[in-house]
Amino acid sequence: MPDNKYGKKAFKYSGLLRSFFAWPLYIGAVLIIICAVMFCVNVTAATVVSIFMAIYLMACGLMYFYMRPRIMSGIVEFASNYSQVQKQLLYNLSVPYCLLDNNGNVMWTNKAMQDCLGIKKDFRKNINTVIPEVTPSIFPDSEIGFKEIRLTFQDRIIRLN
């Protein structure tokens, strides 16, 4: 993402979020059309509507330029906190869980897996140093994709996906 003028990463939005921020502007355009039509019917009523339309457009502009950056930073903060909570839930999950790369190197383990294998949190070696049955030859090729393997280790059944 490109940097903005404050040195922070710019947040780009699209889809429904873009529509959410654009609909007040669309309503403003409709109000302008209504106001123009009203000037043809009744000038006094059109003047009153024009005053309210001007107040509405100023409020929309103020909210768009003042509140939008705060809303965006709130969305980014929520997403960041959500991923941290998700990571913490996975870490405290009672089912042993481990992420490996294609060569069998440990990328991440949860607490249950660390206790099960007797390894430390920062264990970054190959899994076959702990479970010799797990060799690089049993990992799926990139062409095959998903493959399930079941092994027995210390009287436990291990499932590799």
N, C-alpha and C positions, 0 to 999 in steps of 0.2 A: 504494500500500500504506500502511496506517496505521502510525504510528510506535509503537514499543514503549517501555517505561519507560526505556530507555537512549538514546533519541533516534535509534536506527537503524531502518531500514525493517523492518517485520515480514514474515517469509516465510510465506506460506500454502502448505500442501501439500495434495494431494488424490490420489485414485486409488490406485495401488500404493504410493506413499510413505506415505499415510495408513494403509493396511493393514499395512505393514511396522512402523509404530510402534504399531499397535493390537493385533497378534496376541499379545504377551505378556500383555496385559490379558485377552484372551479365554481364554487358557490358565489364568490365575489364577482366572477365574470357574468354569471346568471343575474346577479343583482344589478350590474351595470346595464344589462339588456332590459331588465324590467324597468329600471329607472328611465331609460331612454324612451320606452314605450309610454310610460306614465306622463312624460312631458308632453306627449301628443294628446293625452286625454285631459289631464288636469295639472296645471303648473303648481298650484299650492300643495297638492298631495305629493307630487313628484319632488318638490323641494324638501318636504319632511322626510320622504324616503331617501333622498340624496344625503341628508344629514346622517341618518342612521347607517346608510351604506358606507359613508366616509369613516364613521366610527368603527364599523365592522372591519373595513379594510386596514385601518391603522392598527386595530387589535390583532388582526391576522399577521400583518407585517412585523409587529413587535414580537408576537409569539414565534413567528418563523425564524427571525434573526436572533432573538434573545433566548428562547426556550429550546429550540431545536438542538443546539450543541449540548445543552445539559441533558436533554432526553437521550441523545446519542451516547453520551458518556455513561449514563445510567444503564443503557442497554448493554454496552460493552462490559461494564462492571458486573452486571447480572450474569452475563454469559461466562465471564471469567470465574466468578464465585461458584457458578453452577458446575463448571468443569472441576474445580477444586473439591467441591462436595462429592461429586461423582468419583473422583480419584480416591478420596478418603473412604467412601463406602466400599469401593473395590478392595482397598488395602485392608480394611477390617472384616471383609467377607470371610465366613468360616470355612468356605470351600477353598482348598489350595488352588492358586491361580498363578500362572507364569506366562510371560510373553517372550517368545524366542524369535530371532531373525531366521532367515532361510538356511543359515549354516549351523544353527543350534546354539548360538550365543545368547545368553540370558540378557534381555533388555529390561525387564521389570518383573518383580515378584510381589505377591501380597504377604501379609504376616503369617497366614496359615501355611503357605508354601515354604516360607523361611523356616518355620518351626518343623514342618514335615521333613525337609531335606537337611536341616541343621546348617543352614547357610546364613550369611549376614545380609543386611538390607542392600548393601552396595556390591553384591556379588555380580560380576560381569564376565565370568568365564563361560566356557562352553558347558552345556548341560551334561554332556557325557563324562565330565570330570566327577559328577555326583551320581548320575545314573548311567552306568556304562552301556546299558542296552540301547540307549538313545544315541544313534550314530547318524552322521550326515546322510547316509544312504537311505534312511527311512523317511526323510523329509520329502514332501512332494516337489516335483518339478514345477516351474512356473506355468507350463503347459497344462498340467493335470489340474492344478487348483486345490480343491478341498480333498483331504484324505484323513480318515480316522484310524488311529492305531491304538491298541490296548496292550499294556505291558504290566507285569507284576514287579513291584519294588518294595522290599521290606514288608511283605504280607499285605500290600495295598495294591489295588488295581489303579493304574494310571492311564488316563485317556488323553491321547495327543490329537489335536485337531489342527 
